[in-house]
Structure formats: C-alpha cells, structure tokens
Amino acid sequence: MAPHELVTPRTLRRGFAAGLAVALAAFAGCGPTPTAEVTGSVSYQGKPVTAGSVVVTSVADSSKMAVGLISDAGTFHLVGAPTGPVHIHIDTSSHKPRPASPSAGGVSGGGPPPKGSYPMGGGGASNAPPSGPPKGMGVQHKGSEGPGVVTSGKYVPIPDKYEKADTSGLDRTLNSGANDVGTLELTGDVKK
C-alpha cells in the first residue's frame, strides 16, 4: 500500500486474505506423520522364535521407532512404525534365562520371582505384586492369539548380530498403512 492510499475495509480484507493464504501455505504439510502397521514372523534355523520383541527404527531418525512382541507362534504385529527405510532388529535378551543365584534358592530364571520380591512393583517400600506391566510395555501386541496378549514363549537363542539395528541386515522400506514383511529368517551360529 502506498503512503498516500487510505486504509479502508476493502484494503484490510485484502491484507488479511493475503496473510491467511501465506499462513495456510506454510502449514500445508503439517499434520499427523504417516505411520506403518507391520506384521510378519521370526524364525531361526527354520523354527519359530517364540519370545522377544521386534524393533523397527527409522534409518533417517533413530528416535522414531516401534516395538511389537513376538507371539508363542513366532508372529508379530506392531502399529505406529515409521515409514520409509527402516532397520529391524530382534530383542530376545529380556527372555534370556537368568543364572542361578543363591538368593533365589539356586533356581535359574524363567519362574516367578521369590515370594515378597516384586522388582517392578509400585516403587517405594511396597511388596504388593505389580498391577500389570510397566507403562510403555508392548501390551498392544497382536499375534496369532489376538490383541492385548502378552506371550510367555520359551527363550530361543539367536545370533548376536540380530540384536542390534545396525548389524541385523533386516532392513526394509515401509509404506504408510499395512506392511507384511513376511518371515524374518535368522541364520548363523549362536555364540556359547
């Protein structure tokens, strides 16, 4: 607007419309980030891996990830995975049997904790059993058993390289929506 023009309702409307158009153009692309739903199965030497988690991490931004539990049948289903190129790795370490300890009566892992010992309980001095899995655990698992099932499959040792995103070699490209990655076949020898 030139210095000699009058400010009228018409010129105000034009300025407002132009500003609104610029703002809308700047925010056009802002919105929910597309995510992927991923299904598949995990096997080692032709047999199902029956305990653990499948972890999907964006190649471009490692803070973008999703985790899904592996069912007793070796299948997994996870939602909210990043789209585009991803690394996939298998985490079975939380299911690995613990060595025998004198405080547990010489019994190795796999069973319930000793009576009165609830390490994931309500915090503080409470000896009450936990009311459910800790916040953030993958209880939205869907495998062959259906949604919400947390499985307790038997630990299957797998080669160390599959436990890390950068060494697993299980890279894929995911599209927005449903993605079936098929069977993630793990090979190689397990270190003893």
N, C-alpha and C positions, 0 to 999 in steps of 0.2 A: 504494500500500500504506500503510495506516495505521500509525502508530508502534507500536501495540500488537500488530500481527499478527506471527506467526513467519515466518521465511524457511524455506520448505520446498521440496523438489524441484519440487512442483507449481507454486508461485508463480514459481520460477526459470524453468521451462519456459514459463509464460505470458508472462513478461517477454521471454524470448528470442524467442518466436514473434512478439510484437508488434514488437520491434525489427527482426526479419528482414523482416516484412511492410512496414515503413516503408522499409527499405533497398531492397527489391525494387521498391517503387513509385517510389522516387527514381531508380533506374537503368532503369526500364522504357523505353524510347525511346532508350537508349544502345545503340549498336551501329554496324555499318557504315553510312556515309552512302550512300544510293542514288545510283547514277551512271547516265549515259546512254551508249549506243552511238550514234554519229551517222554516217550515210552520205549521200552526195549528190554533186553535181558542180558545177564552177565554169566559167562561160563569160563571155567579154567580146565584145560585138557578135556573138553567135551562134556564136563559135568557142571551143573549149576553152582554158582557162588550163592550161598544161601543166607549170608549175613553181611551187613555192612551198608555203605551208602554210596550212591553215585553223585559226584560233584561236578557241576557244569560251570565253567568260568569263562567270561569273555576274554578273548585274546587281546582286544584293544584296551579293556579296563578291568583289571583283576578284582576290583571291588564289586563288580556285577557278577553275581553267582546264584545258583540254586542248588538245593540238595534234596535227594529223594532216597528213601530207604529201599533196600533190596529185600524182596519177599522171600519166604521159605522156598518158593519155586524158582528163585533166581531172576524174577522180573522186577521192573521198577517203573514208576510213573511219577513225574515231577512237573510242577507248574511254576510259572514265573521265571523261567530261564531266559538269559539274554539271547538276543537274536544276532545273526551274523556268525563269523568264525569263532568257535569256542574250543577250549581244551576240556576233555572229560577225564576224570580220574576216579579210582575206586578206593574208598577208605574202609578197610576192614580192621584197622588197629583197635577200635573200641570193642570189638568182639573177640579179640585175641585172649585166650585163657591166661589168667594171671598165675605166676609161680606160687607154689605153696608157701605159706607164711606161718610161723609159729602162733601168731595172734589169731589166725583163722582156724586153729586146730589142725594145721597141716593139710588142709583141704585146698586144692587149687581152684582157680576161678571157674565160673560157669554156674555156680549155685547162688542162692540168696546170700546177702551179707549176714554176718553173725548177728544174733538177736540183740536188739538195742542199738545196733550200729546202722545208721541211715545217713551216709555221707551227703546225699542230696536233699535231706530234709529241710525243714523250714528255716534253717540258719539259726544261729544263737545256740542255746542250750537244749533245744527241743530234741527229744528222742522219738518223736512221733514219726511214723512212716510217711514218706512223701505222698502228697495227694495226687500226683500224676507226674508225667515227665516234665523236666525243667522247661521254662519258657524258651521258645526258639527251636525246640527239638522237632524233628520232621514228622509230626503226628498226622499230617495230611497225606500220608502215603497211600497210594492205591496200587496194589499189585493184583495178583490173582484172587486175593482174599477180599478185596473191596476197599473203600475209603476208610480212613481212620484207623487202620490196623497196624500196630507196631509188632513186627515179627521178632521171633527169637530163634532164628535159624542157627545151625551149627557153624562155627568158625571154619573157614576154608582158607588155608594159607595161599597167598598169591605172590608172584614175583614183585620185589620192591619197586621196580620201575613204574608199576601201575598205581602206586600210592601217591604219586606226585604229578601235578598238571603238566609240568614242563618235560617230563620223561615218559609219560604213558603212551604217547603216539596215538591216542584215541581222539584225534581232532576231527571236528565236524563243522558244517555250516548249517545253522538253524534258521528257519523261516518263522515269521510270526504265525501263531496258531499251532496245530498239531504236527509233530515230527516223530516218526518211528525210526529209531536208529538201528533197529534190528538187534542181532546178538553181538555184544562186545566180547569177542573171543580172546581170552588172555592166554599167552603162551610163554614158554621159557621155564627155567628151573627156579625153585624156591631155595633161598639160602637157608641153611640149617644152623 
